[in-house]
């Protein structure tokens, strides 16, 4: 039931994302997309430290009291404000590092996202803990409509360029904060309790360690492309990656939001967890393997239809990344399982290895331009799939043979 609601909401958001991408790709240059991609990369990295895993800790805890909620709110808000100030004053240094003049002003404006996000992180986590997926899906959809339907597209039509994207991101996070403030009353209280903070941060710190590595792994290719190949190349690479990621976002993020709280509830029942984990992998593999083949065959048409003829350099990147779609999806289920069972430190060192692979293979690949980076990332994603599968095997009851046969069956069908 939860998956159905989250799926409906995410499908709606993905359809809007498709529509806005088609429009914005014709109004905003690849270079401007590249600048905003780097700015959001910096924001996303700092969000890890501004939240310190208190949101997932709220979801995962067996017993939750008001002191936990109040303390989590205070930690997220205070850290968000402090990091926002630091980012504001270091914007020029970051812009110089990437050699992008427009980046400084974009970072200055987007720095306000950190405290705004901190005001809603606990409320969203409570909705997830209470299995209120219908409300969570609806709120995400509304915030996206406001951001892109009311801000991004009108501003792009008026030739505001990258600022249409900047204010869309800011508008989306602000809209979500306002909705959560009025709809989740339990999340509007602040205070601090040392014992509660210790309990939250014990899980949250381990979660954040893995999240840092996971973030660097997810954005390492963007950093390498932006630094060594420039903003325009990053625009091509980023849009190809975004299109390839839509199926992962559609199913992977939905399954993660649903499976994490459910697995947390049954974390002591390994037999049920085993069935849930293998069932999730089986279903996604069945759908994604043939879907990957379709994306590769129709890559030329997909890019030219959705983005236009000026984006043809994104076609080979899209083909390479579509090839490993199933592995990128599958390791997300292992993430959900590890967090639900509290194995955050075992997850953390594996994500650190993954991050090293992303940076190393992307750096080696950049000597062969964007296609080389894409091939490097494909190898890194497959290695992470094996690492996380190994962790899941140690936490549960299945064998390597079971997973191999499961994948082989769907390869033959595909």
N, C-alpha and C positions, 0 to 999 in steps of 0.2 A: 504493500500500500504506500509506504514511504517512498520507495523507488519510483512508483508510478507518478506521484505528485512532483517529485524532484525532476523526473524525466520530462514531464509536460512543461514545467517551468524552464528547464534548460533548453529544450527544443525551441520554445518561444524565444528565448534569449539568443540562441544560435541563429535562428531565422532572421532576427533583427540585426545580428552581427553580420550575417551575410549581406543583407540589404545595405547596411551602412558602409561596409567595406567596399561594395561595388560602387557606391556613390562617392565615398571619400577618396578612393584610389584614382578617380578621375579629377578630383579637385585639389588634392594635396600631393606634392612631389615625393618620390622615394627618399630624397635627402631629408625632408621634414619628418617623414615617418621614422627615419633613422635616429634623428635627434630626440624625439619623444620616447623612442624605445630605450635609449640610454638613460634618459631622465627617470623613466618608470623602473628601470633596472635598479638604479640607486635607491629609489623610494622603497621598492620591494625588499631590498637587502636590509635597510634600516628598520622596516616593519618587524622583522624577526626579533630585533633587540628591543623594540618598543613594546612588544606584546609578551616576550619571554615565555611563550607557550602556555600562558595562563588560560587561554580559551580552551584548548584541547584538554588541559588539566581539569577544567570544570566539567567537561563531558565525561572524562575517564573515571573520576572519583566515584567510589562505591557509595560513600555517604557525603552529602553536600549540605553545608550549613550557611546561614546568612553571613557569617564572618568570612567565609571563603569568597562569596560574591562581592562583598564590600571591599575586601583586600585586593581581589583581582582587578576591580574597577580602578582603584587608586593607583595600583602599579602600572596598569596600561596607560592611564592618562598622564601621570607624572613622567614616565619614560618617553611617551610620545612628545610631550612639550620639550623636554630636554634635547632629544635627538633632532627635533624640528629646528631648534635654535642653532645647533651645531651645523646642520646641513645648510641653513640659510647663509651662514657666514663662510662656509667652505665651498660655495657654488662656483666661484671663479677658479679655484684650484682644480676642481673636477673638470670644468670646461677646458682648461689649459691642457690637462692630461690627455683628453680625447681630441684636442685641437678642433673644437666645434664652438664657434662664437655664440650661436643662438642657444646653446645648452645652458648657459649661466642663468638667464632670465627664466627659462622653463623650470629649472630646479628650484629657484627662489619661490615661484608660485606654488609648485607642487609640494614643497616642504610642509605646507599647512595640512596636507593629507594625514600626516602622522598623528597629531592630537585628535583630529576628527575621527579617524579610524579607531583610536583608543577608546572613544566614547561608546562604540557599538560592539566591540569584540565580545564582551561578556554576554550581552543580550542575544547575539547570534548563536553563541555557544549554548546558552540555555535553551533556545528553540531546538537546537540539534539534540540536546540531552533529553528533552521531553518528547522527542519524535514528532515535533510539529513541522513536518516537512512541507505540508501544504502552504503554511504561512511563510516559511523561509523561501520557498520557490516563488511565491507571489511577490514578496518584498524585493527579491533580486531582480525580478522581471520589471517591476515598476521603476526601480532605480536606474535600470539600463535604458528604459524608454525615455525617462527624463534626461539622462545624460546625452544620449545620442540623437533621439528624436527632437528634443527641445533645445539642445545646446550645440552638439557637434555639426550636424548637417546645416542648420541655419547659419552658423558662423562660417563654415567652409564655403557656402554659397555667396557669402559676403566678402570672400577673399581674406579671411583671417589666418589661413594657412595652418601652421602647427598649433596656434593658440586654440583652434577649434578642438583639437585633441586634448590639449592641456586642461582646458576648462571642462571638457566632458568627463575626464577622469576625476577631477575635483568635484564636479556635480554629482557623479554617481556615488561616491563615498559619503558626501554630505546628505544626499537623499536617503541613503540607507540608515545613516545615523539618526536622522529625524524620525523615520518610521519606527525604528527599534525603540527609540526613546519613549514614544507614545504608546506603542503596542506591547512592550515587555516591561511592565512597571517594576517588576522585581529586580531589574538590572540598573535602576536609577539611584542606588544607594552607595555611599562611599564611607570608607573607614579603613582602619589598619589593625591587623592582629598578627603578632609575630609568629605564633604557632601555625596559623592558617597560611601565612606567606611561605613558611618553611615547607609545608606540605605541598603547596601548589608549585613552588619553584623546584622541589626535588624531582618531580615529573617534568615540569616545564623546562628546566635547564637541559635535561637530557634530550627532550624533544627539540629544543632550539639548536643544540649542537648538530643534530641530524638535519634540521631545517637549514642551517647555514650551509652545510655541505650540499644538501639537495638544491638549494638556491644557486650556489656557485656552479653546480652541475647543470642546472637548467638554464643559466644565463652565461656560462663560461664561453659558449660559442659566440654569443652576441658581443661580449667584451673583446674577444679576439678579432672578430670581423670589424667592429667599430674602431678598434685601435689601429689595426694593420691594413684594413681594406677601405675604411672610410664610411661616411654616413650614407652615401647612395647605395653602396654594396649592402650595408646593413638593412636598408629599406627593402631591397629585393629579398634578402635572406629572411628577414623578419616576417614579411607577408607570406612567403612560401611556407614558413614554419607555422604561422598562424592558421592558414588553411588546412595544413596537415593535422594540426592539433585539435581542430574542431570536433572530430569524432571522439577523441580522447576526452575532451572537456565534456562532451555530450553524455558519454557513458561512464567514463572513469571517475570524474569528479562527483557525478550523481551517486554512483555505487559507493564511493569513499564516504560521502556525507551520510549515507544510509548505513553502510556496513560498520563504520567505526563505532557509533553509539550502540548498535545492536551487538556487535562482537564484545564491546566493553561489558554489556549486561550479562553475557554468557561466557565471560572470560575463563571461568573455571571448568567449563564443560568442553573438553577437547574433542569429543566425538562430534558434537554439533558444530563446533568451529571448523573442523576438518571438512564436513559436508558443505558448509557455507563457502569456504575458501575454494575448494575444488569446483563447486558448482558455478561460482562467479567466473573463474578462469575458463571453464568449459564453454559457457554461454558466450563470453566475449570473443574467445578464439574462433568459435563457430561463425560469428558474424563478421569479425574483422579481417580474417584471412582472405575471403573472396572480395571483401570491400577494398582491401589494399590493392588487389589485382586490378579492380575496376578503376581506381584512382590513377594507377600507373598508366594503364591503357589510354585513359581519357585526359591525361595531364595537360596536354597541349590545349585541348578545348576548354578545360576547366579554367586555366589561367587566363587565356585570351577572352573568354566570355565574362568572367567575374572581374578581372582587373584591367583588361584592355591590352592593346598591342605594345604599349610602352613598357610592359612588365614581362616581356618574353624571357629575360634572363633568369626569372624565377622558376621556369619550367623544369630544368634538370635537377634543381635543388628539391623541388616538390616530389619528383619521381623517387629520388634516393631516400628521402625521409618517409615516404609512404610505404616503402619496403619493410620498415621495422615498426610499423604502427602497432601490431599486436604485442610486441615485447614492451613497448612504452606503456601500453595499457595494463599489462599483466603485473608489472612490478608495483603498480599503485595498490593492488589488493594485498600484496605482501606488506606494504606500508601500513595499511589499515590494520592488519592483523598484529603487526609488531607494536603499534601504538596501543591497541586494545588490550594486549597482554602485558603492557608496561615494559616491553623489551626495547626501550628507547636508546639505551647506550650501545646495545648490540647492533641496533639499526644505524646509530651514529657513525661508527667506524667504517661500516660498509658504504655509507653515503659519502664519507670522506674519500675513499678509494675511487668511487664513481666521479667525484668532482675532479680529482687529479687526472683521471682518464679523459674527461671532457676537455680540460684545458690543454693537456698534452696532445691529444689527437687533433683537436681543432687547430692548435698552433702548427703542428706538422702539416695538416691539410691546407692551411692558408697559402702555402707555397704553390699549390695547384688551384688557387682561386676559390670561389664559393663552392664548387663541386667537391673539391678536396676537403673543405670543412664539413660538408654534409656527410661524406663517407666516414670521416673521423668520428662524427657524432653518432652515426649508425652503429659503429663498433662499440663505442662507450655505452650506449643504451643497452646493447645485447649483454655486455659484461655486467651491468647493473642488474639486469633481469636475472642472470645466473646467481649473483651474490644474494639478492633478496629471496630468490627461490630456495637457496640453501638455508637461509635464516628461517623461512616458513616451515621447511622440512624438519628442522630441529625443534621448532615450537609445537608441531602437530604430529600426525600419525602416518602421513602418506610417504610413498617411496619415489625415487627418481624415475623408476620404470613407469609408474602410473602417469606421471606428468609427460614423459616422452611419448607414450602411446596416445595420450589425449591430443597432443599437438600434431603427431604424425597422421592421425585419423583426419583431422581438419585440413592438413596440407594436401592430402590425397583428394578430398572432396573439392577443395578450392581449385 
